[in-house]
Structures are given as C-alpha cells and as structure tokens.
C-alpha cells in the first residue's frame, strides 16, 4: 500500500461559521501539534468577531492565536475612543 505524503505547508480552507466549530478545530490542532494552523484559525475567528463588534470575544481569540499586535491595536483604539468621547475610565472599570 502506497502512502501519499501531504504537503505540510498546504492547508485546506474551511469557512469558520460558529464558535463550536472553531473550538473543535482549535482542539484538533492542539491534538495534532499544528500550532501555526491553530494560531491562524484563532486569528481569523477573532477578526470575524471584531467585525461583528464582539470585541471581548475577539480579544480572547487574538490571545489564543498569540496575535499580540492585534490585542495592542484594539486596546489603544479603545482607550483613544474613550478619551475622545469623554467616557470615564473609572466608570468603565467598575
């Protein structure tokens, strides 16, 4: 029986449609030690959540995907928006 080698750089594009699907894919990647793919999935889902104005959930997935530049961008944008609109930081944190 001949075993066909799979190119490790090739990845099938799977549309991310639900939180449950994403979590299952992330778990599968962890089980198979596919760290780069796990990070890609987390970042893609986080971007989709961010577009849907689900910032807190997006931050969680950016962290799982170790996309610290995106986390920093969101934090700075949020701080800037709060300062420009006059929202009290103390009120937000309490």
C-alpha positions in Angstrom: 0.0 0.0 0.0 1.4 3.4 -1.0 1.0 6.3 1.4 0.7 9.7 -0.2 2.6 12.4 1.5 0.8 15.6 2.3 2.5 18.9 1.9 2.7 20.3 5.4 2.5 23.8 4.1 -0.8 23.2 2.3 -3.9 23.8 4.3 -7.5 23.3 3.3 -9.6 26.5 3.6 -12.5 25.8 5.9 -15.1 28.6 6.4 -15.5 29.5 10.0 -19.1 29.6 10.8 -19.6 29.0 14.6 -17.9 29.2 17.9 -18.4 25.4 18.4 -16.7 24.7 15.0 -13.8 26.9 15.8 -13.3 25.4 19.2 -13.3 21.9 17.7 -10.8 22.9 15.1 -8.5 24.5 17.7 -8.7 21.4 19.9 -7.9 19.2 16.8 -4.9 21.4 16.0 -3.7 21.1 19.6 -4.0 17.3 19.5 -2.1 17.1 16.2 0.6 19.7 17.3 -0.4 22.0 14.5 0.5 25.3 16.3 0.7 27.6 13.2 -2.7 26.4 11.9 -4.2 26.8 15.4 -3.0 30.3 15.6 -4.3 31.1 12.1 -7.7 29.8 12.9 -7.8 31.8 16.2 -6.8 35.0 14.4 -9.3 34.5 11.6 -12.1 33.9 14.0 -11.0 36.9 16.2 -11.1 39.2 13.1 -14.6 38.0 12.3 -15.7 38.6 15.9 -14.1 42.0 15.8 -16.1 42.9 12.6 -19.2 41.8 14.4 -18.4 44.2 17.3 -17.8 41.4 19.7 -14.5 42.9 21.0 -14.2 41.0 24.2 -14.5 37.6 22.5 -12.2 38.8 19.7 -9.6 39.7 22.3 -9.8 36.1 23.7 -9.2 34.6 20.4 -6.4 37.0 19.5 -4.7 35.9 22.7 -5.2 32.2 21.8 -3.7 33.0 18.4 -0.9 34.9 20.1 -1.6 37.9 18.0 -0.3 40.5 20.5 -0.2 43.3 17.9 -3.9 43.0 17.3 -4.6 43.0 21.1 -2.4 46.1 21.4 -4.2 47.8 18.5 -7.7 47.1 20.0 -6.6 48.3 23.4 -5.1 51.6 22.1 -8.2 52.2 19.9 -10.5 51.6 22.8 -8.5 54.0 25.0 -8.4 56.6 22.3 -12.1 56.3 21.7 -12.8 56.6 25.5 -10.6 59.7 25.8 -12.1 61.4 22.7 -15.7 60.8 23.9 -15.0 61.7 27.5 -16.0 58.4 28.9 -14.6 58.0 32.4 -12.1 55.1 32.6 -13.1 54.6 36.3 -16.8 54.2 35.3 -15.8 51.6 32.6 -13.6 49.6 35.0 -16.1 49.5 37.9 
